[in-house]
Amino acid sequence: MEPVNLLNAQNQLSKLVTAAERGDDVVIAKRGRPVVRLVPVEAPRHTGAALAERLVRNPPPGVRTPAEVDDDLRDSRESWGE
């Protein structure tokens, strides 16, 4: 695809984004000089949910379980009353 000048790019941005998503080479020029290339964003390889699930299945060494944290908090609060 030929470089598109900035004014035309503003007027047809949706079309240019669609072309970039398809894999077309989209270059925007300013005063006849290419300055920007539109490229699709890569999909994330790992989602936050997948990471959270993995950490629950394989906690790092020294990490307390929620039940252990609750027990520690309860013990700590009980010691305040002394």
Secondary structure, DSSP 8 states (H G I E B T S, - for coil): ---EEHHHHHHTHHHHHHHHHHT--EEEEETTEEEEEE------SS-HHHHHHHHHHS--TT---HHHHHHHHHHHHHHHT-
